[in-house]
Amino acid sequence: MGSGARRLHGEALEEIFHDRPVRRHPTAGALAAAIDRRGVEREPLETLVDARYRELVASPMDGKDALTWARDTGGWSGGRSTY
């Protein structure tokens, strides 16, 4: 996934969180519905998305990067698992 996909995600989040019409894209529509249904806040979602993009980098993570990734992915989703 390149910078174009990342830009698309950013633009879709802008539309969703600013109550603007969401583009006709299956992922954007599903994301908007999930955010609305679960009451997801923007900051933790963006942290999670950014951490997942790190998985696309070919170089291995060092210890600090791995801990940050673990906190920003599993830590956030684990805290939301009561839904």
N, C-alpha and C positions, 0 to 999 in steps of 0.2 A: 504494500500500500504506500503510495507516494504522497508528496505534498498536496496533490490535487484532492485526494481522498480526505486528508486531514483538514484541508480548507473547507470541503463540503460538510464535514462533521461540525466544524466550528460555526459555519453559516446556519446549519440546521439547528444547532443549540441556540443561536441568537434568535431565530424565528420562534422556537418553542418557548423560551424563557421570557420573551418580550411580547407574547400573545399575538404574534403576527401569523398570517397564513403559512402553514408548513408546506414546503415544496412537495410535489407529487413524486415521491421516491419511497419505495417500500420500507427501507430501513428508517428513513426519517419519520414516516408515519407510525411505524411500530414503536420507535423511540418516544415520540410524542405521547402516544397512548400509554406506554409504560410509566412515563414521568407523571402523567396526570393521574393514573390509577394508583400509583405508589407514593405520590407526594415527594418525589426525589428532588433534592436541592441541587443547584447547579455546581457549586464548588466541589463537593465530594465526587460528583459524576465526572467533572473535568479532570480531577486528580486520577480517577480510575482509568479514564480513556488515555490520558498521557502516559500512565504506567504501562498500559497494554501496548502502546506504540513502541515502547522500549523493547518489547519482545521481538520486534521486527529488525532490530539492529543486529548485524551479524557478529559483532565482537562480544565475547563473554563479559558478564557483569563481574565487577570486583565485589568484595564483601559489602562495602557501603552501598553500592548500587543495588545489590541483591536484597539487602535489608529494606531499603527504600521501596523497591518494587513490591516486596512482600507486604509491607505496611499499606502501601497505596492500592493494592489489589485485594488481597485476602482480608486484610484488616477492615477495610471499609465494607466489603460484601458480607463478611461474617457478622458485622454489627447490624446489618440490615436483614439478616436471615429470618427474623421473627415474622416477616410478612407472609 
